[in-house]
Structures are given as structure tokens and as C-alpha cells.
Amino acid sequence: MVRTTSRSILLPALRSVLLIGSYFAATVVLAQNAKQLIEQGDSLLGLEKPQRALDHFERAIVLDGSSGSYLARARAWYMLDRMDRFVLDVDKALRLDSSSAEAHYQRALYSIRAEDPAKAEYHAGQAIIYGTDKRMRSKAYILRGEARAELKRNTQAIEDLEMGLGTELVDALAMRTLARLYDATGRHADALRILERLCEMEPADVGHWTNRGYELIMLQRYEEALSMVGRALEIDKDEPVALSNRAYIYLKTDRDKEAMADVERSLRSYPSNPHALRTRAMLRLRKGEREKACEDLTLAKALGDVPEVDQLVKDNCGSVPALPR
């Protein structure tokens, strides 16, 4: 029989404990070093030096192949517009940590660029569920709102964009989408509020002034609309939508000669503008040119959903005539 002492039993156990402790200590050091590299790389991204940042992120992956390290490298790939490498790193990050809000957000971002709004909606939703950072959740709401707008789910899209933007209207791209959705759902006063802010933020954008004028038209505030259209035409004197809008204002204020001049100018550069065709049809009806008016109305109806067209067709054209050859 072999006698064992407490010392002979304890020494191997102690060595095991020390080895495990050393391993975890080394792991912590490596993770800390990787974190420092990621912070340095993010600073370089802030200076718009993604190639140099990439070197730091790749070293971080060698030290700590975690979800965070792969997401860091993905940020560099995104800035370099290497979307093939970007999505590979994001998918790797999700496999490592399926509850990563940033990974889901980045995957949603890729899906929007890849014109896959359904997948973008899903991943943005997961980012909202798992996100704890307020800024990240706001960005995820905006991204899901953009995806739902693409999916024609306007009410849900509006709710998401409102949640993401909050009271700080600073994201011009999301604000454009929100204004468009407000207009599509008949919320013209809300659309006008967003467009007023966009005009302050980007005063050189002719589209903001044109759209602001249109919302004022829809609210029947014609004199104010005329002023906004004038601002648009100061930026581009031949902007066809602004000319079409001004033609409609002139029509509504009984300035038919000026209205016809503007609508003809608009259609010369943008012949498929259904709003301009609607306005010209109304002018032609006033002149008794019913057949030509109905041709315009038929084409306007085929091109888009324009206010008044259906009723004008019903009142003046009977059955919808064939499109002119």
C-alpha cells in the first residue's frame, strides 16, 4: 500500500489552479491590448484614415478574435467601400455573438444597400431589442423606418422614423423620407414642418423649396407657396417640378396665361410629369378643349396617383379614353 501525504495531493491541484489563473490573466491582458488597438483604430477612422485603422483592427483580431474585434474591422471595410469584406466580418461577429446590437445594425445597413428591405427590417429590429445605447437604438429605429418605407408599410415607417429622430431633427436623409411619408398619408402640415427644417439645414437644395411649396399648395396657402416656388426657381430657373407647381398656383388664382406658359415649359423638360399634365388638362377644360384635356388626364392617371385626376376624368371624360398614339 502506497501512503499519500496531503502535500503530494495539494501540489498538483495548486499547480492546476495557478495554470488556470495564468491563462485567464493572459487572456485579460490580450483582450485589453486588443481594446486599445480598437480604440486607436477608431480614432484613425475619425480622421478618415481607414487603411491605417485596418492594420490596428487586424492586430486586434489576432489578439482577441471576439465579435467586437470583427465589428471594428467591418467599420474600416465599410469606409473603404469593401462591402464584400464588410458583410463577411459582420456575419462572423453575429455567429460569435447573436445578441450584439451593433452587429445586427451593421447587417441591417448592408441589407439596405443590397436592396433587401425585409432583412434590413429584421436586423434593425434585433438591434432595437438588444441595444442599450440610446444613440444606437435611435439609428436602428431610423434604419428600420427606411426599410419599412421601402416595403410600403407607411404607418409603421413613420412611427419608427419619429422614434429615431425624436425632437432633434438633424438627419437630413431620414427627414426626407419622413416628409415624403407624411405627404403620402395626407399629413401635409407635418410634412411642411419637416421641409421647413430641411430648408434651414440645406438651403441650396432646390428640392426642399419645391416640396415645401407643394405642401403649402396642398394646404391651399397659395401666396406662401408662390414664395417658396420662387426660391426654388432662383436656384434653378428651369426646374420642371417647381414650374409645374407654380403653374398650378397660377391656375388656382385665375392667372391662366401665366399658368399655361409655366406648364408648357415644365413638360418640355419633364414630359411624364403627371402633376403638370393634370394642370394643363384643367387649363384646357377652361378653354373648352375637352378632347385634349382628356388625353392629358388619361396619361396623368397612367403615370401616377395625382389629386383631382380621377374626379376630373369622371366629370369630363366618361369612360377613360385610350392613350394617344
Helices and strands as residue ranges (DSSP letters): H 6-46, H 50-63, H 67-79, H 83-96, H 101-113, H 117-130, H 134-150, H 154-165, H 172-184, H 188-201, H 206-218, H 222-235, H 240-252, H 256-269, H 274-286, H 290-303, H 309-316
